[in-house]
């Protein structure tokens, strides 16, 4: 299995104050960003299809089965 596919991270959006490109109760792919994490942010691929930083408090990281991960990636 491809290492990149094994390490995919996803997060459930639970807040979106003043963020038009996030939908509450939707799952987003997270991209690793250690510098953002240190500052309290998380990098996600939002509704625009691009990756942006958002407050970590807007998300709950979730563990998904491989099949669900693949379905979410294909749906983009």
N, C-alpha and C positions, 0 to 999 in steps of 0.2 A: 504494500500500500504506500502511496506517495506520502512523504513526511508532511507536506503542506496540508493535505486533506486530513491527516490525523490530528493536527493541531488547530483546527478551526474552532473559533470561539464565537458564541452567540449570546445576545442579551435581550431581555424583554424590556420594552419601554414602559415605564410607569409614571413618567412626567414629561411635559413638553412645553413648559412656560416660555412663551415668545419664540417658539421654534416651529415654523411652518413645515419643515421637512421631516418631522417625526410624528408618528401616530402612536397614541397610547394603546397598549395591549398588542403591539406588533413586535415580532422578533427581528432583530437586526444582526448582521455579521459584524464582529468586532475585529479590528486590526491592531496587532500589538504596537504599543507606543509607550515605552517605559518613562519617557520624559513627561508625557501628558499625565500618566498615572500618578507621578510624584506631585503634580499640581492639582490633582483631584478631578481630572478629566478622563474621558474614554473616547477613543477614535472609532466611529462606526460608519458603515456605508448607509447613508440615509435615503430618503425617497427620491432625491435628485440623482442617485446612482453614484455619487461621489462620496469620498470619506471626509468627515469633518469631526472636530472635537466638540463634545458635549459634556456637561457635568455628570460625574459618575452617579450622582443621586437620581438621575433620570432613568437608570437602568438596574436590572438585576441580571447578573450573568447566569445563564442556564446551561446545563449539560444535555445535549440532544443525541439520540441514536444516529448512527451514520446515515441511515435512510432519510431521516428528517433533515439532516444537514444538507445532503445532496439535493433534496427537493427544494429547499430554500435557495440554494445557489442557482439551480436551474430556473426558478421562478423570477429571478432578477431580470 
